Amino acid sequence: INKLTKREYQVVCLYAEGASTLDIANKLFLSQKTIQNYFTSIKHKLDIETDYELFMIASDKNIFIKHQ
């Protein structure tokens, strides 16, 4: 998780909270394609292949967005 950029971490946090790609895109004012690209980068950095693996890592690490 420490390999992720701040924005990638935000994407993972929102995903861990159950947000869809569209929800994440709308919340961060980005396109869905950009969010999909973030997911690709995140999976590569974490050496995983599926959304399920990403969700399990996020859940295991108790990653949720820190409300400011």
N, C-alpha and C positions, 0 to 999 in steps of 0.2 A: 504494500500500500504506500510505503514511503517513496516509491519510484514515481508516483503520480504527480502531475502538476496540480495546482490549486483548482483549476477548472475541471480537470478529470476527476478529482476528488469530489467536487460538487455534483458532477454527473452521477458518480457511484452513490453518493448519499441520497440523492433524489430517487434513484433506482431502488435503493434498499428500502425506501419508504413506500414503494409501490407505484411510483410514477411511471407512466408510459413514455415512449420516445417523444410523442407529441407533447405530452405534459411538460417534460423536461425542456424541450425546445421552446415552448411558450414561456415558461418560467424564466429561462435564461436569455430570451429574445434572440434565439438562434434558429436556423433551419433544422428540420428533421435529419437531413443529410449530414449536417455538421455533427449532430448528436450521434448518428450512426458511425461517423468517422472517429469520434471520441471513444465509442465502445470498442471499435477495432483496435485503436491504440492502447486502450486500457487492457484489453485481453492479451495483446502482444506483450506488454510490459509485465503482466502478471503470469505469463506463460500458461494461459488457459484458453479453452476453445468455445465454451458455451456460456449462454446467459445464466444458466442454472449454476455453473461453477462460480460465476461472478456474484450471483446472489448469495450463495453459500459462504463465500469469503466475506462479503459485506455483513452478513448476519453473524458469522462467527466472530468477526472483529467488532461487532456491535457498532457498526458505522451508520450514523444517522446525522443529518445536517445539524449543524450547531446554529440555532436561531440566535440572531444578533439583536 
